[in-house]
Amino acid sequence: MNYKPYTVEWSRRRYLEEAIQQYFDTNASTDIVLSDIVSILEENINLHRNRAKSFEEVLHRLLDNDVEPN
């Protein structure tokens, strides 16, 4: 895809392209590339899961204290 230069989409694609190129430039194996992708996704899942737990704790405390939502 061709994105308008210096937009968020263009920058995101450019950074991804540069990162992928680094794997090829260093002759990284496919296993390393895939392992890194899985690791990054797992880290993000854990981060969001922990954030969701924090929100749930706040919600439960609010509900336990009979605080009415707006």
N, C-alpha and C positions, 0 to 999 in steps of 0.2 A: 504494500500500500504506500501511496505517496501522501504524506501529511504536509500541511503548511509548515514551513520552517519556523522553528522556535516555539511551536505550540507544545502543550503537555504531551500530546500523542507522539509528536515528532521526537521530542527529547527522550521519552520512554523507549521508543523503538531504537533510537541511536544508542542508548546505554546498553540495551539488550544485545544489539548487534555487536558492539565492542566487547562485551563480556563473552559472547559465543566465540568471537574471533580469537580471544585470548586462549581458549581451550584448544583451538586448532593450532595456534602459533606455538603452543608448548607441547603439542602432540599428546594431549591428555587422552586417555582411553575413554571409550564410550561408557564404561562402568563408572568412571570418576564423574563424568558429566551427569549421568543419571543419578548417581549417589548424591551429588551436590544439589540437584534439583529437588530430590525427595527430602533431603535434610532441610532445605530452606522452607519447603512447604510444611513440613512437620513443625518446625520452629514457629511458623506463623499460626498454625492450628493451635498449638499450645498457648501462644500468646493470647489469641482471641478467646480460647476456652477459659483461661484464667480471668480475663476481663469480664466474660459473661458470668462467671462464678461470683465475682465481686459485685456486679449489678444485682444478681439474684440475692446475695446476702443483704444488700441494702433494701431491696424490695421486701424480703421476708421480715426484716426488722421493722419496716414501716407498717406492714400489714399486722404484725404482732402487737404493735403499739396503737392499732386502730387509727392510723393517720389516713384521712380520706384524700384520694387523688383529686386534682382540679378538674 
